[in-house]
Amino acid sequence: MAKVDIVAIAEDDTVLLFNAIGIKTYTIKEKVALEKKIAELALEKCKIIYLSESLYELVPEVIEKYELESYPIIIPLPLKETKESVGIKQIKKNVEKAIGFDIL
């Protein structure tokens, strides 16, 4: 299997648009399958994993496990419009962590 640096994972085919820009995509619906795929990607040295927000919220223990590691970076992907989504909250948290205060 070829090495993949960036992956996008969602529970439906909305993630398939990422194929157009060269990002490998997976459609996964179950928690166990998602945990297995993330572990597999981490072993393959995948650098960035985008997860749909609903999947991101499904595996907080996996997110926490890799949070202190350099890779993979797991990023929530807001695919459906919501008022204050977990993706936006995580972006605010990362900006605040990077520059010391919230600018959003």
C-alpha positions in Angstrom: 0.0 0.0 0.0 1.3 3.5 -0.9 2.1 5.9 1.9 -0.7 8.4 2.4 0.0 11.8 4.2 -3.5 13.2 4.3 -6.8 11.3 4.8 -10.4 12.4 5.2 -13.0 10.1 6.9 -16.7 10.6 7.2 -19.8 8.5 7.7 -21.3 9.3 4.3 -20.2 10.2 0.8 -19.8 13.9 1.4 -16.2 13.3 2.1 -15.6 12.0 -1.5 -15.2 15.5 -2.7 -11.7 15.4 -1.2 -10.7 12.9 -3.8 -10.8 15.7 -6.3 -7.9 17.4 -4.6 -5.8 14.3 -4.1 -6.8 13.5 -0.5 -7.5 9.8 0.2 -11.0 9.3 1.6 -12.8 6.6 3.6 -16.4 6.1 4.5 -16.8 4.6 8.0 -19.9 4.4 10.1 -19.0 2.2 13.1 -16.8 3.3 16.1 -14.7 0.1 16.2 -13.9 0.3 12.5 -13.0 4.0 12.9 -10.7 3.2 15.8 -9.0 0.5 13.8 -8.6 2.7 10.7 -7.0 5.5 12.8 -4.6 3.1 14.4 -3.7 1.7 11.0 -3.1 5.1 9.6 -1.0 6.1 12.6 1.2 3.0 12.0 1.6 4.0 8.4 2.8 7.4 9.5 -0.1 9.3 8.1 0.4 13.0 9.0 -3.2 14.5 8.9 -6.5 12.8 9.4 -9.7 14.8 8.9 -12.7 13.4 10.6 -16.3 14.5 10.1 -17.5 16.2 13.3 -19.9 13.4 14.2 -17.0 10.8 13.9 -14.7 13.1 15.8 -17.1 13.3 18.7 -17.5 9.5 18.6 -13.9 8.7 19.5 -12.7 11.2 22.1 -10.3 8.7 23.7 -8.6 8.1 20.4 -8.3 11.9 19.8 -6.7 12.3 23.3 -4.3 9.4 22.7 -2.7 11.2 19.7 -3.1 14.7 21.0 0.4 14.8 22.5 2.0 13.0 19.5 3.5 14.9 16.5 1.5 12.7 14.1 -1.2 12.0 13.1 -2.8 15.4 13.6 -6.6 14.7 13.9 -8.8 17.6 12.7 -12.6 17.8 12.9 -14.2 18.5 9.6 -17.4 20.5 9.6 -19.2 19.0 6.7 -22.7 20.1 7.8 -23.6 23.6 8.8 -24.3 24.1 12.5 -24.2 27.1 14.7 -21.3 26.4 17.0 -19.8 23.1 15.8 -17.0 21.1 17.4 -14.9 21.9 14.4 -15.1 25.6 15.0 -14.5 25.2 18.7 -11.4 23.1 18.0 -10.1 25.7 15.5 -10.6 28.4 18.1 -8.8 26.3 20.7 -5.8 25.7 18.3 -5.6 29.4 17.4 -5.6 30.3 21.1 -2.9 27.7 21.8 -0.8 28.9 18.9 -0.8 32.6 19.6 -1.9 32.9 23.2 -5.4 34.3 22.8 -8.6 33.9 20.9 -9.0 36.1 17.8 -12.1 34.4 16.3 
